[in-house]
């Protein structure tokens, strides 16, 4: 009785499929992957860092940016602070909001006006995808709508 090598035994147990079959399987797998990718918004995703192309917003920053977004350009400091206080479990002081506005402008999330920049809108979108909410006590974007539809 002839002894087969491991390679010969594996070749007999697992025959190599023809190239045309392998190419068809590759095509089917890629079509399935492409279909899944088309169902998702991957514009903010990255293969580097934490997996995002924009930075995360902490709770207060999310509230301030969302308030500016909803109130529109030219919102006053008092209006922004009032809106943030509607969502906050603790009272937020006007000086705290003013400091956050300055920091958010420095980080190019807000522009002078105040106005939410394109980058800031992407940060809001990331927060939405991460299921972050402006209200600390409720599970929605203030009134159940996303920041995109609430102007």
C-alpha positions as CSV (number, residue, x, y, z in Angstrom):
1,X,0.0,0.0,0.0
2,X,1.3,3.4,-1.1
3,X,1.6,6.1,1.5
4,X,0.1,9.5,0.3
5,X,1.6,12.7,1.5
6,X,-0.5,15.2,3.3
7,X,-0.7,17.4,0.2
8,X,-2.0,14.5,-1.9
9,X,-4.6,13.6,0.8
10,X,-5.8,17.2,1.0
11,X,-6.0,17.5,-2.8
12,X,-8.2,14.3,-2.9
13,X,-10.4,15.5,-0.1
14,X,-10.7,19.1,-1.3
15,X,-10.4,19.3,-5.0
16,X,-9.5,22.7,-6.5
17,X,-12.5,24.2,-8.2
18,X,-12.1,25.5,-11.8
19,X,-11.1,29.1,-12.2
20,X,-14.4,30.1,-13.7
21,X,-16.3,28.8,-10.6
22,X,-13.9,30.7,-8.3
23,X,-14.4,33.9,-10.4
24,X,-18.2,33.5,-10.2
25,X,-18.0,33.0,-6.4
26,X,-15.9,36.2,-6.1
27,X,-18.4,38.1,-8.2
28,X,-21.3,36.9,-6.0
29,X,-19.6,37.8,-2.8
30,X,-18.6,41.2,-4.0
31,X,-22.2,41.9,-5.2
32,X,-23.5,41.0,-1.8
33,X,-21.0,43.2,0.0
34,X,-21.7,46.1,-2.4
35,X,-25.4,45.7,-1.8
36,X,-24.9,45.9,2.0
37,X,-22.6,48.9,1.7
38,X,-25.2,50.7,-0.5
39,X,-27.7,50.4,2.4
40,X,-25.6,52.4,4.8
41,X,-24.2,55.9,4.9
42,X,-20.5,55.4,5.1
43,X,-19.5,58.9,4.3
44,X,-18.4,59.5,7.9
45,X,-16.6,56.2,8.4
46,X,-12.9,55.7,8.2
47,X,-10.5,52.8,8.4
48,X,-8.2,54.9,10.6
49,X,-8.3,56.1,14.2
50,X,-11.6,55.5,15.9
51,X,-13.4,54.7,12.6
52,X,-14.9,58.1,12.0
53,X,-13.8,61.0,9.8
54,X,-15.2,63.6,12.3
55,X,-14.7,64.1,16.0
56,X,-17.3,63.1,18.6
57,X,-19.4,65.7,20.5
58,X,-19.8,65.4,24.2
59,X,-23.2,66.0,25.7
60,X,-22.9,69.8,26.2
61,X,-21.3,70.3,22.8
62,X,-24.1,68.3,21.2
63,X,-26.7,70.4,22.9
64,X,-25.0,73.7,21.9
65,X,-24.5,72.8,18.3
66,X,-28.0,71.4,18.0
67,X,-29.4,74.6,19.5
68,X,-27.5,76.7,17.0
69,X,-28.6,74.4,14.2
70,X,-32.3,74.7,15.2
71,X,-32.3,78.4,16.0
72,X,-30.4,79.3,12.8
73,X,-27.7,81.8,12.1
74,X,-27.8,84.9,14.3
75,X,-29.2,83.2,17.4
76,X,-28.3,85.1,20.5
77,X,-26.3,83.7,23.4
78,X,-29.4,83.9,25.6
79,X,-31.6,82.0,23.1
80,X,-28.9,79.3,22.8
81,X,-28.5,79.0,26.6
82,X,-32.3,78.8,27.0
83,X,-32.5,76.0,24.4
84,X,-29.7,74.1,26.1
85,X,-31.3,74.4,29.5
86,X,-34.6,72.9,28.1
87,X,-32.6,69.7,27.4
88,X,-30.2,69.7,30.4
89,X,-30.8,67.9,33.7
90,X,-28.7,70.7,35.4
91,X,-28.8,74.4,34.8
92,X,-26.2,75.5,32.3
93,X,-24.8,79.0,32.9
94,X,-24.5,81.5,30.1
95,X,-20.8,81.8,30.6
96,X,-20.4,78.0,30.1
97,X,-22.3,78.2,26.8
98,X,-20.2,81.2,25.7
99,X,-17.0,79.2,26.4
100,X,-18.4,76.2,24.5
101,X,-19.3,78.5,21.5
102,X,-15.8,79.8,21.4
103,X,-14.3,76.3,21.6
104,X,-16.6,75.0,18.9
105,X,-15.7,77.9,16.7
106,X,-12.0,77.2,17.3
107,X,-12.6,73.5,16.3
108,X,-14.4,74.7,13.2
109,X,-17.7,73.0,14.2
110,X,-19.3,76.5,14.4
111,X,-18.6,79.7,12.4
112,X,-19.1,83.2,13.6
113,X,-22.8,84.1,13.5
114,X,-23.2,81.6,15.2
115,X,-23.6,79.1,12.3
116,X,-23.1,75.4,12.1
117,X,-20.4,74.6,9.5
118,X,-20.4,71.6,7.1
119,X,-18.0,69.9,9.5
120,X,-20.3,70.6,12.4
121,X,-23.3,69.1,10.5
122,X,-21.1,66.0,10.0
123,X,-20.4,65.9,13.8
124,X,-24.2,66.1,14.4
125,X,-24.7,63.3,11.9
126,X,-22.1,61.2,13.8
127,X,-23.9,61.9,17.1
128,X,-27.2,60.8,15.5
129,X,-25.6,57.6,14.1
130,X,-24.2,56.9,17.6
131,X,-27.7,57.4,19.1
132,X,-26.7,60.3,21.2
133,X,-29.6,62.6,22.3
134,X,-29.7,66.3,23.2
135,X,-32.1,65.7,26.1
136,X,-30.4,64.1,29.0
137,X,-33.6,62.7,30.4
138,X,-35.4,61.7,27.2
139,X,-34.5,59.3,24.4
140,X,-34.8,61.6,21.4
141,X,-33.6,64.7,19.7
142,X,-35.8,67.0,21.8
143,X,-39.1,66.3,20.0
144,X,-38.4,62.9,18.4
145,X,-37.1,64.4,15.1
146,X,-33.5,64.2,13.9
147,X,-31.5,67.4,13.7
148,X,-31.9,67.3,9.9
149,X,-35.7,67.8,9.9
150,X,-36.1,70.0,12.9
151,X,-35.3,73.5,11.6
